[in-house]
Amino acid sequence: MKNYRSSMIAFYTFAPLLIIARIIQQFLLIDSKTGFYVTEFKGIAAVISWLFVAFPLILILITALGTKVKVVAPTRSLPLGYASFALGAALFFDSAVSLSNAAKGGLTIALAISAFVAAICFIWHGLSLVTDIKFVNAMMIFPVVWGLINLIVQFIRCTGQSAIIDYKISIVTLCFVLYSMLTQSKIIVGKSSKNQSAIMLSVGLSTALLCMIDTLPTFIATIIGQANNLIHDKSIVSPTVFIYGIYILIFIHLLKKDDSANEENNETTDDTAE
């Protein structure tokens, strides 16, 4: 979108560098046994972490200073449809994992159920984007519910270990995922405003970055067989978080300017002139 070009340029210029910095931080600057920074590189590691805080703030500032326009979600799109299918599949996987741990308590069962229903929502929405099947907008509440429950579960899991940078990143990432899901839902159902559209761009891009830095190091370490040597948190990283980062990028790129407001303004001007 032309109105948000500066934000896009900033994202694609610095996001790859920050992702590389996060991988270096995870593999070389964090002690996998304790989860804390390696003493001799503590300063460098801390600077990298603060960059993860600064970048979303910069995106929000760029968006706030730019011209805001109201946007609408696409009603037909193969790329977004396929991304919705992938996200739905990842949520089905997360639901199965949570269900296998149902003995841990009712919150885990609630997470499994919410992930399952959210998966159905994204599969259904994907079908509506590639076929003539009509999507029921009310379904968009379920990804938000999943995001909220997932955040609560992660917060409880990290209680007492909040000083560890990996857990901090996971908590912040899920906060951004929840908020971007809420804003995205409003855009899909047509209840957004210019401000919410701008929030979708800045928060959505920040969410995409955080999803990458939260999951990529663990995925890479697992693939090369070094997870035990490089990663402090040995739990399985959710594929949903990684795929959502890709999904939200595709969603943002396919947003279109809402011309209905301009048409209404023109009609009002014409009526006044008459």
PyMOL commands that set and color helices and strands:
alter all, ss='L'
color gray80, all
select helices_A, chain A and resi 2-29+39-65+78-100+102-104+106-130+137-157+165-188+194-223+227-230+239-254+260-273
alter helices_A, ss='H'
color red, helices_A
select strands_A, chain A and resi 71-72+256-257
alter strands_A, ss='S'
color yellow, strands_A
deselect
rebuild
show_as cartoon
